[in-house]
Amino acid sequence: MVVSYASKIYTKDRLFFLKLLFRWTGSVWEMLWVDYIFFVTAYVILAVIYHQALANHEHRMITFEAVVRWLSKIRTSVPLSFMLGFFVSTVFSRWWSTCMAIPWLSSMSFYTQALVESTHPVKSDIARKIRITILRYSNLSWILMMATISQQIKDRFGFNQPLKAKKSSQDRSAGTTAAATAGTGNDSTDGNKNSKKPEFELTWRERLDLINLDEKVRKHFGRLVTAEEVETFARSAELSQSTDLTYSPEYWLPLAWATRLIKRSRMLGLIAEERELLFLVEMINKFRGDLGTVWSYTEFNVPLVYTQVAVAAVYLFLFSTLLSTQLIRPEMVRQVTMAPAAESINETQSSVIDTVLGVELLAYFPILGSLEFIFYLGEV
């Protein structure tokens, strides 16, 4: 989830990096806290098994220590940092390119307002209606595209509202139709074709009606789709051999209507020069191309094999970290013998006790493993 945080964090504030580090919404902490609890729990269980359950089993303890040493030597043999760097760079570049490809309707509004105009009173009113219609088509095209890829747009226009009564009636009618057409080979073939298409919760007509019922749509345009335009979509649905639940109105179709309006404006003298006509058509074509680019980024994902390799490598590395970062007896003895020199016996005993307590704490909590867990898993 991408959240805005720059406006709430100022570099001139003291310790501003702490505000940035411990911000919760959209942070790595919010994303990983459940996985981190499982990671720490597994580490503690292994530590308890080694320090408590295997305390009286010397042979098994030696085997455990040998496994820890072996994993600590080989776990860095895989270039995980290089692999994750390539993967994260690919994912981030796709995300940024998608953000930059989302078209803005303001440019369409500016140029349409400037180039479609007339000084004649009657033609001036026609030009105003044409400008509104072109912007209406642009908004409709934008909504139709984004509704297919964005959950927020679906929620914005109520495309996911539950309609249990409607669904039950559709199920009954579908059952009646299936019973009436049972036994025909062609119908079963068509059913197989339609079953491959994703189904929506609402029919395409109901989705268009929800767009028209939106408060801002009614305020600025009255309605985005007229009855005649709905019938045009209906003919397109028939040509595509889609059902009411599988058909998705083409986002480019309103833009085709907009280009015809621009050509009509030129014929009526509302566009002064031919190059202005070509400029507006090119602008609409770029608008369509940007929407198509956004669709292509959501339709064609990063190859699954890359994602599988990156995720599997990280999880296998973290699984080995559970064992390779365990504090075994030789390391514990080394930590205790590294206690600082003291002038008196009491100070020496106190220093050794403090060191032993610290080593015991390190033995049951994965400090180094926690850093690796956050840094590596946070990038996947």
N, C-alpha and C positions, 0 to 999 in steps of 0.2 A: 504494500500500500504506500503510495506516494503522498506525503503531507508537506505542508508549507511550514517552515520553521525559522527561516532567515530573519523575518521581521521581528521575531520575539527574542532573538539573541544578538547582542551587540558586542562587537570586538573591543570596544572601549571599556566595557564593564570588567571589573576585577573577577577573576575566576570564571570568565564566561564559558570556558571549555567544560566546566563542571555542569553548567546548565545544558550544554549540548550533549555531554556524555550521558547524563541521567534523564534525558527527556524520554518519556514512555511511549507516547502515541507514534506509531509508525517506526519504532526503534527496533534494534536487534534484540533488545530485552523482551519486548512484547512478542516477538516472533519465536524466540528460542526458549522461553522460560520452562515450558512443559518438557521439552526434550532435555533441557539441562538438569531438571529434577531427576529424570530417569537415568541420565549419565552419572550424576553424583551418587544416586542410590546404588547403581551397579558397581561403581568404584568402591563404595563403602562395604558392600557385601563381599567383594573379592578381598578387600583388606582384612575384614573380620575372619574370613575363611583362612587366610594366610597366617595372621598373627594369633588367632585363637584356636580354630579347629585343627590346624596342622601343627600346632606347637609340640604335640607329643608324637608326631609322625615325621621323623627326620628324613626318611627317604622321599616322601611326598613333598616335603618342604624344599628339598634340594631340587626336585623336578620342577616345582613351581618357580624357583629362582632361576633355573636354567632357561625356562620359557621366557621369563621376564628379560633376561640378558639377551636372548636371541632376538626377541621382538624389538628391543631397544636399538639393536644394531641394524636390522634390516628395514625398519619402518620408514627410514628416510631415503631408502634406495629408489623409491618411486618419486619422480619430479612433480609432486602434487602442487607446489606453488606455480610452476610453469603451466600445468594443465588448467588450474583454476583461473590463472590470469588470462589465458586464451578464452576460456568459457565465459568468464565475467565480461570481458571486453566485447565478445560477440553479443551477449544478451543486452548489455547496456547500449551498444550502438544501435541495435534493433529498437529498443525502447525509445531512444532519443530521436531516431529517424521517424518513428511512428508519431511522436509528439509534434515534430516539425512538419509532418505531412498533413495534419488536421487542418482543413481549410477554414478561413475566417470569412464570415458573411459581410463584414464591414467593407471590404474592398469591392465586392459586388455592388453594395449599396452606393458607395462613393461614385464609381464610374457610371453606373446606370443613371444616377441623379444628374451627372454632368453632361452626358452624351445624348440622353433621350429627352428632348425638350422641344417646345415650339412656342413662338410668340403669339400665334393665333389663338384666340380664346377657346374655340371649340377643340382645336387640336391639342391645346395645352391640357385640357381635361382628359383627352384620350391618352396623352403621354403620361399623365399621372397614373391612370389606371394600368397602363402597360408596365410602368416601373413597379407598381405594387404587385402586379401579377408575376413579374420576373423574380422579385424577391420572395414571393410566396412559393414559387416553384423551387427556388434555391433552398429555402427553409425546409420544405417538404423532402427534398432530395437528401439534405443533411440528416434529417430525423430518420428517414427510412434506412439509411446506411448505418447510423450509429445505433439504432435500435437492434440491429442484428449482431452487434459485437459488444455493446456496453450494457452491463446490468443496471447502471445508474439511469440510463435513458429509458430502459424498460420500466423501472420503478417510477420514473418521473411521469410517464404517461399511463401507468397502470396496466401495462401489458401482462403482468404476472398476477392479477387479481384472481382469486378462486371463484369459479362459477360452477358449483357442483350440480346444480339443477340442469344447466346447459349441457354439461358433460354427460350426465345420465341420459338425457334425451338423445344426444348424439350417439351414445353407445347403443341405445335401443334401435335408432334408425339405421345405424351401421350394421347391427345384427340382422335386421329385416332385409337390408340390401344384400348382405352376404348370403342369406338363405335363399333369396330369390335368384341370385346369379350363381349358385353353387353348381359345379359340374361343368362349367365352361372353361376351356383352356386359356382363351385369350384374356378373360377377366382375371384369372389367377396370375397371368403374366403381368398385367397392368398393376395388380395389387403388389406384386413383388417390386416393381419399379417404384411405386409410391412409398413402399415401406422403407426404402433406402433414404428417402428425403426426411430431414428433421421436421418434426411436428411442433407447432406452436400451441400454446394453451388457448388462444383465441383465434377465431377465423380472421382472415385478412380484412374483411369488411369491418369487423368489430375493432380491429386495431386502428383502422383509419378513422372510425367514429370516435375513438378515444383521443386521437390527435386533435380532431375538430372540437372536442368538448373541453380541451385544456383552457384554463382561464386566460393565460397570456395570448394564446392563439386567437381566442374570441375577441380579446381586447384590441389586438393590432390588425388582424386580418379578417375577423369574422369566422372564417373557416379556411383551412389549408387545402382541402380537397372538396371539389364540387361534385354534384351527382353525375355530370357528364364525364368527369375524370375518373370517377369510380367505375363507370361502365367501360372506360378504356382499359383500366386495370383488369376488369373482368374478362375482356377479350384476350388480354395477354395471359391470364391464367388458363384460359381454354387452350391457347396455342402451346403452352408449356405442359399441358396435361397434368396439372397439379390439382389437388383437392383444396378445399377452403382452409384446412389446417396446415397444409404443407406449402402453400403458395406464399411467397414473400414478394410484395410489390417491388419492382425494379427501381433502384434509386436513381438510375440514369434517365428514366423515362420523363420525369418532370423537367430535366435539363434539356431534353430534346424539344419539349414544348416551348421552353424559354428561347431556344435558338430560332424557332419558327416565329415567335413574337418579335424578336429582334429584326428578322428579315422583313416582317410586315411593317415594323416601325420605319425601316428604310424606304419601303415602298410608299408609305404615307408622308414621307418627308420629315419625320421626327428625328432622324439621324442625318446629320449634315453631309458627311462624306463617306465614301466607300471604305476608307481605311478605318474609320470609327466603327463601322459595322464589323469588319474583320477583327478589330481589337476586342469588341465585346464577345464575339463568338469564340475567339481564342481564350478569353478570360473564363468563359463558361466551360470550355474544354479542359482548361487547367484545373478548374474546380472539380470537374468529374474525375480527372486524373489523380488528384490528391485523395479524393474519396476512395478511388480504386486502389491507391497505394496503401491506405489504412486497412482496407479489406484484405489485401494480399498479405500484409504483415500478420494479421490475425488468422488467416486461412492457412498459410504456409508457415509452420512453426520451425524452430531450430530442429535439425534432424534428431530423431529420438535416440539414436546411438550416441550422440555427443552428450545428451542429457544423462543417459544411463551410465555412461563411463564416468562422468564427473560426479554424479551422486554416489555411485557404487564406490569410487575411489575414496571419497570423503568419509563415507560411513565405515568402510573397512579400515581406514586410517584411524578413525576415532575408536573403533572396536579394539584395534591393537594398542591404542593409547591407554585403554582401561587396564591393560596388563603391563605395558612397557614403562609406565610412569609409577608403578607400585614401588614403594620404598621397602626394599628387602633388607635382610640382616647386614650384609657388608656395608651398604650405604648408611644404615643407622649407626653402626659402629664408627664409621668414618666421621659422621656428623657429631657424635659424642666426643670423639678424640680431638675434634677441632675447637673445643671449648677454649676461651681465652685464658691466658695464664693469670693466676691470682697470687697475691702476696701472702695470704694466710690460708690455713687449712679450711676454716669456716667459709671463706670466700670461694675457695676451690670447690667445696661440696655444694655450695649454693649455685655456683655457675654450672656445675655438671647437672644438678637437678633441673635447673631452668632449661638447659640444652636438651635433656632427655624429654622433658614435657613438650618442648617445641618439636622434637623429632616425632614424638607420639602423635602430635597434631598433624604433622605433615604426612604421617603414615595413613591417616584416615580421611584426608581431604585432598582432592586432586587440584593443587594450585596450578602447576604447569599444564596439566590436562585441561583445566577450565579455560585457560587462555587459548590453547589450541582448538578447543571445542567452539569457542565464540568466533575466533578469527576464520576458521575454515568452514564451519557449517553456516556461518552468517553470510557467506558469499554464494552459497548454492541456492 
